[in-house]
């Protein structure tokens, strides 16, 4: 038998598909997570089983690492294949192969396939290579950069079918239709429905998002059990002032970290809590320590409201400035300076910082004050209360009025 320990996600399942195509009934696959991998591998080693061991898309802890090296030194087969940068130290072993990719990002499944091709343990298969390229693009998020929606839809199909059904169907299809891989009409229809379902889910979770600072990062936190990759990516795009999104899954006792920013490395962040992953997608266990750090303080926080989408007066990056508000009823004003710069005013006081770009000022306001853009209705009603003008007059001369007030011009109210 060939023993394979692999991740339970799409990439890890693709590794299982490769193993079953290469070794057929001789492949014994165990799907794991970071939480249970070490116990399962150590339990297998304690059986003194001489079957060859492959570990793909996951890395063991230091204790099991030493046990695997002892096994290898005693002459038994061990091979670890991974693509996460946090596992690079395994390249120090003859049985370790970790390659995140330089010119092109890799995934565990493509590395495993290439390894078995080189060892002549599997035959080249065009449909499998097409399938694996979709897996790679999804796992590395290249699909979004290249708008390769079939890669995302493949993961959606994986989620809909469930791992074992998906694995059986892919093996059947890859072996019977060896010259191509594509979705059938029924799958296309199901996937269209799934996309609409995911969009509704993301909209709901965006309304539940809270934010807080941890160390050097301003992070968003949300409780969710489904669609973690899509959710984390989309929430960060809708809230770009956040360094990354933390997804709390109490059911599976996991924390997921997702970012769209190059300057935030969530794999390094996850490693602080015993986890790992990619620079833009990583995770760790939800245990007593991480519960205390992330869940307890976020419980009392109010969700950050989204910016109004239909404003015509109080708009972002406006020549007359932009008004924001928060749950503490603070009104924050990003106002332009004559020099083409921006400054922030809160409750009549101008902050000392000056920003060269509006986006930098807005990022500061949203991170510091947990604020959102005020609605036109709220801004106009405030002016009606303090100025001898009607609602219609304020709306008609809104930008002229505010710019005149900014530069202290006379006859602004006449």
LINLIN-V61516 format. One record per helix or strand of 2 or more residues. SS is the DSSP state (hx for helix, st for strand). FROM is the first residue (numbers start at 1). TO is the last residue. Records with the same first field share a line. If there is no record, write none. Layout:
SS: FROM-TO ; FROM-TO
This chain:
st: 2-7 ; 27-32 ; 52-56 ; 78-82 ; 96-98 ; 210-214 ; 217-223 ; 244-249 ; 254-258 ; 276-277 ; 281-285 ; 322-325 ; 331-336 ; 342-346 ; 349-355 ; 372-373
hx: 10-26 ; 37-46 ; 62-73 ; 85-92 ; 108-118 ; 126-140 ; 142-146 ; 149-161 ; 163-176 ; 185-206 ; 228-238 ; 266-271 ; 288-299 ; 358-369 ; 376-386 ; 391-396 ; 398-406
